[in-house]
Amino acid sequence: MTAAPSEHAERRSLPPGWRTVRLGEVGAIGAGITLGKLFLHEETRLVPYLRVANVKDGYLDLADVNQLALPEWEIQKCLLRQGDLLLTEGGDPDKLGRGTVWEGQLPECVHQNHIFRVRFNPTQIEPKFVSFELQSPYGKAYFLKHAKQTTGIATINQRVLANFPLMLPPLAEQCAIVARIERDMAEVARLRAAAERQREAIEGLIVSGMREVFHDASAHDWRRRRLGDVCITVEGQVDPRLPEFCDLPHINGEVIERATGRLLNYRTAQEDKLISGKYLFPAGSVIYSKLRPYLRKVVLVDFRGLCSADAYPLIVTSENLTSEWLKWALLSEDFTSYAIEESLRSRMPKLNREQLMAWKLPLPDKATQVRLSSYLEHQVAVMTTMLRGWQTQNTALTLLPAALLREVFEGEAS
């Protein structure tokens, strides 16, 4: 049996002047347009409508708004008004209660039936206050507790939404709280934008290091050799399900960090449930992911393993070339520009074997290769250390909005 609002208020020790009411008691909840509904023999006109994809957690994404042909009476029934609270009925469990306030971003707009619209009396309720409360950990916990969940998808119905125990202060206090939260959220947004610029600057270390190496005046004097003259690609595939191969590491583009040559966490062939043929590469191979060359995914491995057909395992065959230098050369802007141009020529988002082996590799003497490769490895190590610090800071910023809302909306929804 659902507790009465007054019981909730006592349990939460609400601030003076606050009360707890059901959302359905103070807001009119409406459903939207059912897609595919036919209006035969009725005059219709096109009108923009909001889909679930347009409604995010705390904002609207209006970059792609579809239109529907509807009769005038249906448009008027579902037409959004300034101050309407929009909430999606479901999705990933962590996104339950996702929504925001409609502020008249379009002159005319309706919404589909998977989006709830809640309309309030503006002399009693500030819609943004309710929106923040629903976005808060308090609101999320309520929706998660009462949602219907199937195979990773969670949904709420109109009854669950109407029964939400809304903690409500007087209107003036609602407006003051909204102003404070918006001010704090704007500061968080400013800090996150600054953090993003910092991340770009950190990642720029490797870019500047690569340019310093490959665009130096001395680089013009390096001789060039066809890639096919100094290395070979592994050919012939093996069955990853066989006992001798199933426990080997599986390397694909997803576990290669773009632009840095770093290998991320990988799994075995068995863990990845591989069933189709894969290349068997030896330790010391340089693996180049050929899909979408602009991603610049290359890694040097010191173990035996398997890689997908979307990558080329390269083995150095010339005593004048080090595997480390081959990796960095394939990560260079010079090679990336070549790979992009060749893939566009063949109208495929990847580089074929012949195109790869035809590229002319810059080849300084081995001592220079070792020295410059070591320098670039140092740049990556510095960047990685700085990124760890940045990630700690960014994680704290990511959690800050929820913490700010928790301060205002403390409690446990039943």
C-alpha positions as CSV (number, residue, x, y, z in Angstrom):
1,M,0.0,0.0,0.0
2,T,1.4,3.4,-1.0
3,A,2.0,5.7,1.9
4,A,0.2,9.0,2.1
5,P,2.2,12.2,1.2
6,S,2.3,13.4,4.8
7,E,3.9,10.2,5.9
8,H,6.7,10.7,3.3
9,A,7.2,14.3,4.5
10,E,7.6,13.1,8.1
11,R,10.1,10.4,7.1
12,R,12.2,12.8,5.2
13,S,12.2,15.6,7.7
14,L,11.5,18.2,5.0
15,P,12.7,21.8,5.4
16,P,10.1,24.2,6.9
17,G,7.4,25.1,4.4
18,W,8.0,22.1,2.2
19,R,5.4,19.4,1.5
20,T,5.2,16.1,-0.4
21,V,2.6,15.6,-3.1
22,R,2.0,13.2,-5.9
23,L,3.2,14.5,-9.2
24,G,-0.2,13.6,-10.7
25,E,-1.9,15.9,-8.1
26,V,-0.2,19.0,-9.3
27,G,0.5,18.2,-13.0
28,A,-1.7,17.1,-15.9
29,I,0.1,14.2,-17.5
30,G,-0.6,13.7,-21.3
31,A,0.4,11.2,-23.9
32,G,1.6,12.0,-27.4
33,I,1.0,10.9,-31.0
34,T,1.0,7.2,-31.8
35,L,3.2,6.8,-34.9
36,G,1.6,5.0,-37.8
37,K,-1.9,6.2,-36.9
38,L,-3.9,6.7,-40.1
39,F,-6.1,9.8,-40.7
40,L,-8.1,8.7,-43.7
41,H,-10.2,11.4,-45.5
42,E,-8.9,14.1,-43.2
43,E,-7.0,17.2,-44.2
44,T,-3.5,17.1,-42.6
45,R,-0.4,19.3,-42.5
46,L,3.2,18.6,-41.6
47,V,4.3,19.5,-38.0
48,P,7.6,18.8,-36.2
49,Y,7.4,16.1,-33.5
50,L,9.8,15.0,-30.7
51,R,11.0,11.4,-30.6
52,V,12.7,9.7,-27.6
53,A,16.0,10.4,-29.3
54,N,15.4,14.1,-29.0
55,V,14.9,14.1,-25.3
56,K,18.1,13.8,-23.2
57,D,18.8,14.0,-19.5
58,G,18.4,17.7,-18.8
59,Y,18.3,19.0,-22.4
60,L,16.8,18.6,-25.9
61,D,18.8,17.5,-29.0
62,L,17.0,19.2,-31.8
63,A,19.6,18.7,-34.5
64,D,17.4,16.1,-36.2
65,V,13.6,16.7,-35.8
66,N,11.2,14.6,-37.9
67,Q,7.8,15.7,-39.1
68,L,4.3,14.1,-39.2
69,A,1.3,14.8,-41.3
70,L,-1.6,15.3,-38.8
71,P,-5.1,16.8,-38.8
72,E,-5.5,20.1,-37.0
73,W,-7.4,18.6,-34.0
74,E,-4.6,16.1,-33.3
75,I,-2.0,18.8,-33.5
76,Q,-3.8,21.0,-31.0
77,K,-4.3,18.0,-28.7
78,C,-0.6,17.3,-28.5
79,L,0.9,20.7,-29.1
80,L,3.7,21.6,-26.7
81,R,3.4,24.7,-24.6
82,Q,6.1,26.8,-22.9
83,G,6.9,25.2,-19.5
84,D,5.8,21.6,-20.4
85,L,7.9,19.0,-18.7
86,L,8.9,16.2,-21.1
87,L,9.9,12.7,-19.8
88,T,10.7,9.6,-21.7
89,E,9.0,6.4,-20.7
90,G,12.0,4.1,-20.9
91,G,15.4,3.1,-22.1
92,D,18.6,2.1,-20.3
93,P,18.0,1.8,-16.6
94,D,20.5,4.6,-15.7
95,K,18.5,6.9,-18.0
96,L,15.1,6.5,-16.4
97,G,13.4,9.8,-15.6
98,R,15.3,11.4,-18.5
99,G,13.8,14.6,-19.5
100,T,13.7,18.4,-19.5
101,V,11.4,21.4,-19.9
102,W,10.1,22.6,-23.2
103,E,11.0,26.3,-23.7
104,G,9.4,27.0,-27.0
105,Q,12.5,26.1,-29.0
106,L,10.3,25.6,-32.1
107,P,7.3,27.7,-33.0
108,E,5.1,24.6,-33.2
109,C,5.9,21.0,-32.1
110,V,4.1,17.9,-30.9
111,H,5.5,14.7,-29.2
112,Q,5.2,11.0,-29.7
113,N,3.5,8.7,-27.3
114,H,6.7,7.4,-25.8
115,I,7.3,10.8,-24.2
116,F,5.1,12.0,-21.3
117,R,4.2,15.6,-21.1
118,V,3.4,17.1,-17.7
119,R,1.7,20.5,-17.6
120,F,1.6,22.6,-14.4
121,N,-0.1,25.7,-13.1
122,P,2.6,28.3,-13.4
123,T,1.3,30.2,-10.3
124,Q,2.1,27.1,-8.1
125,I,4.9,25.1,-9.8
126,E,8.2,26.0,-11.5
127,P,8.6,23.2,-14.1
128,K,12.4,23.4,-14.0
129,F,12.3,22.7,-10.2
130,V,10.4,19.5,-10.9
131,S,12.7,18.6,-13.8
132,F,15.8,18.9,-11.5
133,E,14.1,16.8,-8.8
134,L,13.4,14.0,-11.3
135,Q,17.0,14.2,-12.6
136,S,18.4,14.0,-9.0
137,P,19.6,10.7,-7.4
138,Y,16.3,10.8,-5.4
139,G,14.2,10.9,-8.6
140,K,16.4,8.3,-10.4
141,A,16.1,5.9,-7.5
142,Y,12.3,6.1,-7.5
143,F,12.0,5.4,-11.2
144,L,14.5,2.5,-11.0
145,K,12.6,1.0,-8.1
146,H,9.2,1.1,-9.9
147,A,10.2,0.5,-13.5
148,K,9.4,-2.6,-15.5
149,Q,12.7,-4.1,-16.7
150,T,13.2,-6.5,-19.6
151,T,16.6,-7.5,-21.2
152,G,18.3,-4.3,-20.1
153,I,15.4,-2.0,-21.0
154,A,13.5,-0.3,-18.2
155,T,10.1,1.5,-18.7
156,I,7.7,3.5,-16.5
157,N,4.0,4.0,-17.1
158,Q,1.7,6.9,-16.5
159,R,0.7,5.5,-13.1
160,V,4.3,5.3,-11.8
161,L,4.9,8.9,-13.0
162,A,1.7,10.2,-11.4
163,N,2.6,8.6,-8.1
164,F,6.1,10.2,-7.9
165,P,6.4,11.7,-4.4
166,L,7.3,15.3,-5.3
167,M,9.1,17.3,-2.5
168,L,7.7,20.8,-3.0
169,P,8.6,24.1,-1.4
170,P,6.7,27.4,-2.0
171,L,6.9,28.8,-5.5
172,A,9.4,31.6,-4.5
173,E,11.7,29.0,-3.0
174,Q,11.4,26.8,-6.1
175,C,12.5,29.7,-8.3
176,A,15.4,30.5,-6.0
177,I,16.6,26.9,-6.0
178,V,16.3,26.7,-9.8
179,A,18.4,29.9,-10.1
180,R,21.1,28.5,-7.8
181,I,21.2,25.1,-9.6
182,E,21.4,26.7,-13.0
183,R,24.2,28.9,-11.8
184,D,26.1,25.9,-10.4
185,M,25.5,23.8,-13.5
186,A,26.8,26.6,-15.7
187,E,30.0,26.6,-13.7
188,V,30.3,22.9,-14.1
189,A,29.8,23.3,-17.8
190,R,32.5,25.9,-17.9
191,L,34.9,23.6,-16.0
192,R,34.1,20.7,-18.3
193,A,34.8,22.8,-21.3
194,A,38.1,23.9,-19.8
195,A,38.9,20.2,-19.1
196,E,38.1,19.3,-22.6
197,R,40.6,21.9,-23.9
198,Q,43.1,20.6,-21.5
199,R,42.6,17.0,-22.8
200,E,43.1,18.3,-26.4
201,A,46.3,20.0,-25.4
202,I,47.6,16.9,-23.7
203,E,46.8,14.7,-26.7
204,G,48.5,17.3,-28.9
205,L,51.8,16.4,-27.3
206,I,52.1,13.3,-29.5
207,V,50.9,15.2,-32.6
208,S,53.5,17.9,-32.1
209,G,56.2,15.2,-31.4
210,M,55.4,13.4,-34.6
211,R,55.6,16.6,-36.6
212,E,58.9,17.4,-35.0
213,V,60.3,14.1,-36.0
214,F,58.8,13.6,-39.5
215,H,58.8,17.3,-40.6
216,D,62.3,18.2,-39.4
217,A,64.7,19.6,-42.0
218,S,66.9,16.5,-41.7
219,A,63.9,14.3,-42.7
220,H,64.1,15.5,-46.3
221,D,67.5,13.7,-46.6
222,W,66.1,10.3,-45.5
223,R,65.9,7.8,-48.2
224,R,62.6,6.1,-48.9
225,R,61.9,2.4,-49.6
226,R,58.7,0.7,-50.6
227,L,57.1,-0.9,-47.6
228,G,56.9,-4.2,-49.5
229,D,60.7,-4.2,-49.8
230,V,61.4,-4.0,-46.1
231,C,58.5,-6.1,-44.5
232,I,55.9,-8.7,-45.3
233,T,52.3,-9.2,-44.2
234,V,51.2,-12.4,-42.5
235,E,49.0,-14.4,-44.9
236,G,46.8,-17.4,-44.4
237,Q,44.2,-17.7,-41.7
238,V,43.7,-20.2,-38.8
239,D,40.6,-21.4,-37.0
240,P,40.4,-19.5,-33.7
241,R,38.2,-22.3,-32.2
242,L,41.0,-24.9,-32.3
243,P,42.7,-25.7,-29.0
244,E,46.1,-24.4,-30.1
245,F,44.7,-21.0,-30.9
246,C,41.6,-20.3,-28.7
247,D,43.6,-19.1,-25.7
248,L,45.7,-16.7,-27.7
249,P,45.2,-12.9,-27.4
250,H,42.9,-11.4,-30.0
251,I,43.9,-8.0,-31.3
252,N,41.5,-5.8,-33.3
253,G,41.0,-2.1,-33.9
254,E,38.9,-1.7,-30.7
255,V,41.9,-2.5,-28.5
256,I,44.3,-0.2,-30.2
257,E,44.4,3.4,-29.0
258,R,44.2,5.9,-31.9
259,A,47.3,7.9,-32.8
260,T,49.5,6.7,-29.8
261,G,50.5,3.1,-30.7
262,R,49.2,2.0,-27.3
263,L,47.5,-1.4,-26.7
264,L,44.4,-1.3,-24.5
265,N,42.9,-4.2,-22.6
266,Y,42.3,-7.2,-24.9
267,R,40.7,-10.6,-24.6
268,T,41.5,-14.1,-25.9
269,A,39.9,-15.6,-29.0
270,Q,37.7,-17.8,-26.8
271,E,36.6,-14.8,-24.7
272,D,35.6,-12.9,-27.8
273,K,33.8,-16.0,-29.1
274,L,35.6,-15.9,-32.5
275,I,34.4,-18.4,-35.1
276,S,35.8,-17.0,-38.4
277,G,39.3,-17.3,-39.7
278,K,42.0,-15.0,-38.1
279,Y,45.6,-14.2,-38.9
280,L,48.2,-15.8,-36.6
281,F,51.0,-13.3,-35.9
282,P,54.4,-13.8,-34.2
283,A,55.8,-11.7,-31.4
284,G,57.4,-8.5,-32.8
285,S,54.6,-7.9,-35.3
286,V,53.4,-4.4,-36.1
287,I,49.6,-4.6,-36.5
288,Y,48.0,-2.0,-38.7
289,S,44.2,-1.6,-38.5
290,K,43.2,-0.9,-42.1
291,L,39.6,0.3,-41.5
292,R,39.0,4.0,-41.5
293,P,42.7,5.1,-41.9
294,Y,42.1,8.5,-40.3
295,L,41.8,6.7,-36.9
296,R,45.6,5.9,-37.1
297,K,45.5,2.6,-35.2
298,V,48.9,0.8,-35.1
299,V,50.5,-1.2,-32.4
300,L,53.8,-3.2,-31.9
301,V,53.2,-6.4,-29.9
302,D,55.7,-8.6,-28.0
303,F,53.5,-11.7,-28.0
304,R,52.0,-14.3,-30.3
305,G,48.3,-13.9,-31.1
306,L,45.5,-13.5,-33.5
307,C,44.2,-10.5,-35.4
308,S,41.1,-9.9,-37.5
309,A,41.0,-9.7,-41.2
310,D,40.5,-6.0,-40.8
311,A,44.1,-5.6,-39.8
312,Y,47.5,-6.3,-41.4
313,P,50.2,-8.0,-39.2
314,L,53.5,-6.7,-40.6
315,I,56.9,-8.5,-40.0
316,V,60.1,-6.6,-40.7
317,T,62.4,-8.4,-43.1
318,S,65.2,-5.8,-43.6
319,E,68.1,-5.4,-41.2
320,N,67.9,-1.6,-42.0
321,L,64.5,-1.2,-40.3
322,T,63.4,-1.5,-36.7
323,S,59.9,-2.6,-35.8
324,E,59.6,0.4,-33.5
325,W,60.3,2.8,-36.4
326,L,57.8,1.0,-38.7
327,K,55.1,1.6,-36.0
328,W,55.8,5.3,-35.8
329,A,56.1,5.7,-39.6
330,L,52.6,4.1,-40.0
331,L,51.3,6.5,-37.3
332,S,52.8,9.6,-39.1
333,E,50.7,12.2,-40.9
334,D,52.5,11.4,-44.1
335,F,51.3,7.8,-44.1
336,T,47.8,8.7,-42.8
337,S,47.3,11.2,-45.7
338,Y,48.5,8.6,-48.2
339,A,46.2,5.9,-46.7
340,I,43.2,8.2,-46.7
341,E,43.8,9.4,-50.3
342,E,44.2,5.8,-51.6
343,S,41.1,4.5,-49.7
344,L,39.1,7.4,-51.2
345,R,40.4,6.5,-54.7
346,S,39.1,2.9,-54.3
347,R,35.9,4.2,-52.7
348,M,36.4,1.9,-49.7
349,P,37.0,3.1,-46.1
350,K,40.1,1.0,-45.9
351,L,43.5,0.4,-47.4
352,N,44.1,-2.8,-49.4
353,R,47.3,-4.8,-49.2
354,E,48.8,-3.6,-52.5
355,Q,48.2,0.0,-51.6
356,L,49.8,-0.5,-48.2
357,M,52.9,-2.2,-49.5
358,A,53.4,0.4,-52.2
359,W,53.9,3.2,-49.7
360,K,57.4,4.6,-49.6
361,L,58.6,4.5,-46.0
362,P,61.1,7.2,-44.8
363,L,64.2,5.3,-43.7
364,P,66.9,7.1,-41.7
365,D,69.9,5.1,-40.4
366,K,69.1,2.6,-37.6
367,A,70.7,4.8,-34.9
368,T,68.4,7.6,-35.8
369,Q,65.4,5.3,-35.9
370,V,66.2,4.1,-32.4
371,R,66.8,7.6,-31.0
372,L,63.6,9.1,-32.6
373,S,61.4,6.1,-31.6
374,S,62.6,6.4,-28.0
375,Y,61.7,10.1,-28.1
376,L,58.2,9.4,-29.3
377,E,57.7,6.7,-26.8
378,H,58.7,9.2,-24.1
379,Q,56.1,11.7,-25.4
380,V,53.4,9.0,-25.2
381,A,54.5,8.1,-21.7
382,V,54.3,11.8,-20.6
383,M,50.9,12.2,-22.3
384,T,49.6,9.0,-20.6
385,T,50.6,10.2,-17.2
386,M,49.0,13.6,-17.8
387,L,45.8,11.9,-19.1
388,R,45.5,9.8,-15.9
389,G,45.4,13.0,-13.9
390,W,42.9,14.5,-16.3
391,Q,40.7,11.5,-16.1
392,T,40.6,11.7,-12.3
393,Q,39.6,15.4,-12.6
394,N,37.0,14.7,-15.4
395,T,35.4,11.8,-13.4
396,A,34.9,14.2,-10.5
397,L,33.3,16.8,-12.8
398,T,31.1,14.1,-14.4
399,L,29.8,13.2,-10.9
400,L,29.3,16.8,-9.8
401,P,25.9,17.5,-11.3
402,A,24.4,14.6,-9.4
403,A,26.1,15.7,-6.2
404,L,24.7,19.2,-6.6
405,L,21.2,17.8,-7.0
406,R,21.6,15.4,-4.1
407,E,22.3,18.4,-1.8
408,V,18.9,19.9,-2.7
409,F,16.8,16.7,-3.0
410,E,17.9,14.5,-0.2
411,G,15.6,11.6,0.7
412,E,14.5,8.1,-0.4
413,A,11.5,7.8,-2.6
414,S,9.2,4.9,-1.8
